Amino acid sequence: MTNKSLITHINPTVHSDYSLQFNRWSLKVIGAWPPTSSTSKHERIISFTLNIICFSSILFTIVPCSLHVFLGDGSFYIKMKVLGPLGHWIIGTINYITLLLRRNDIRHCVNHIETDWNMVTRKKDEQVMLRNAKFGRYVAISCAIFLQGGIMCYCFITAFTMQIVEIGNETRILHTLPLAAYEKLIPVDRNPVNEIVILSQFLSGFIVNTSAIGIFSLAAALAAHACGQLDVLMVWIDDFVKEARNKRKDTTFREIAVIVEHHLRVLDFISQIENMMNRVCFLELFRCILAICMLGYYTVMEWADNDVRSLTTYFIIFMGVVSSTFTLCYIGELLTEQCMKVGEVVYMTDWYYLPQKRILDLLLIIARSSVVVEITAGKLIHMSVCTFGDVSKI
């Protein structure tokens, strides 16, 4: 491309770190950040230890709660009220396992981003990529606030609600567990066992939320980077057409080969995002549908009691789940629109002033852009704003 705006002060390490910083923070806490060849043995041991702690904490919450649902005493409504949070914990566990199994794919995407930053040579391209990286960070942080805030708010409100338990001639005042446990397995009607179980459930709740946040923030960062690369591609196309028109003669332009290769590179990167995220998107749609149904059921059952605290908690959880689902749907919509926009940008340039051979070169880009690129849920449902609207109507 043109050399008029070449710069030499770009620090690719700083910029790639900026776009992935929040992802690295959230995934390192739960030992899910993919290692590199330079990762020390000490860091690998810490990551493995965190994996054991996380799995132990999650199982210590899920197993007693599952036994309570299937073997414990209680009415149908009480068991259904436990089933909603239990479903969130189980799906969060699957997300955590997905992160661990997809470490190599995540590392490959991270390396792809670092390589793209190393390839930047112009100030204009740098500004476009930074703008998209900043957008990805804002989306990831917003999703984290809504999701973590909603679930942890439920845990705090439930834990600080006291209940009176009568055992024989003794009356005990205990904290209510966010997830009920099977009392024949763990004596949660005694202190300090009650407090220990509550602390473990807070820890497991933080882990499953962080794993979900890690996936959503990763999807936001990768999608923002892909959109940034497509924006850079559109700038290159506009510059190519202007340069070709100004030369007014049919010479060999190497720029068109660079543009086509970069276009295919971005599309390959989006395909990697799809392969890594399609199962997660399917689970997220299922969780959103389950949460909407369960929260609606809880609200109808407790509406007559005028329990403002419980109704407020349900609303906060609803906002957290819906916002995370909207994030994935919006990312899918955005990537599809940006891919199709490349062909529109080519058509809207002054291509009619170019020599015939140059016009045929541009047709390659238009033809490739006409192939719709989609982020799907399990390769079945296109993740888009329309899909989110259909899910919200349930």
Secondary structure, DSSP 8 states (H G I E B T S, - for coil): --STTB-S---HHHHHHHHHHHHHHHHHHTT-S---TT--HHHHHHHHHHHHHHHHHHHHHHHHHHHHHHHS---HHHHHHHHHHHHHHHHHHHHHHHHHHTHHHHHHHHHHHHHHHHT--BHHHHHHHHHHHHHHHHHHHHHHHHHHHHHHHHHHHHHT-EEEEEETTEEEEEE--SS---TTTS-TTSTTHHHHHHHHHHHHHHHHHHHHHHHHHHHHHHHHHHHHHHHHHHHHHHHHHHHHHHH-S----THHHHHHHHHHHHHHHHHHHHHHHHHHHHHHHHHHHHHHHHHHHHHHHHGGGT-HHHHHHHHHHHHHHHHHHHHHHHHHHHHHHHHHHHHHHHHHSSGGGS-HHHHHHHHHHHHHHTS----EETTTEE-SHHHHHHHHT-
